[in-house]
Amino acid sequence: MKKRKRENADDTKQIEDYMKQIEDDTKQNRILQKGEVIP
């Protein structure tokens, strides 16, 4: 059970990193498209 919980925590961390990466990419795309950051 402990190992499974740890794996879930790792998965959650990976998902958070992935979502942040998408967010960063989206901001980057907005900069490229508009020439400025849109919050």
C-alpha positions in Angstrom: 0.0 0.0 0.0 2.8 2.4 0.9 4.5 1.8 -2.5 1.3 2.5 -4.4 0.7 5.7 -2.5 4.2 6.8 -3.4 3.7 6.0 -7.1 0.5 8.1 -7.1 2.4 11.0 -5.6 5.0 10.6 -8.4 2.3 10.5 -11.0 0.7 13.7 -9.5 4.1 15.4 -9.6 4.6 14.4 -13.2 1.1 15.7 -14.2 1.8 19.0 -12.4 5.1 19.4 -14.2 3.4 18.5 -17.5 0.6 21.1 -16.9 3.2 23.7 -16.0 5.1 22.9 -19.2 1.9 23.4 -21.2 1.2 26.7 -19.4 4.7 27.9 -20.2 4.4 26.8 -23.9 1.0 28.6 -24.1 2.5 31.8 -22.7 5.4 31.4 -25.2 2.9 31.0 -28.0 1.0 34.1 -26.9 4.3 36.1 -26.9 5.0 34.9 -30.4 1.5 35.6 -31.7 0.8 38.9 -30.0 4.3 40.3 -29.2 3.3 40.6 -25.5 2.3 38.4 -22.6 -1.4 38.0 -22.0 -2.1 37.0 -18.4 
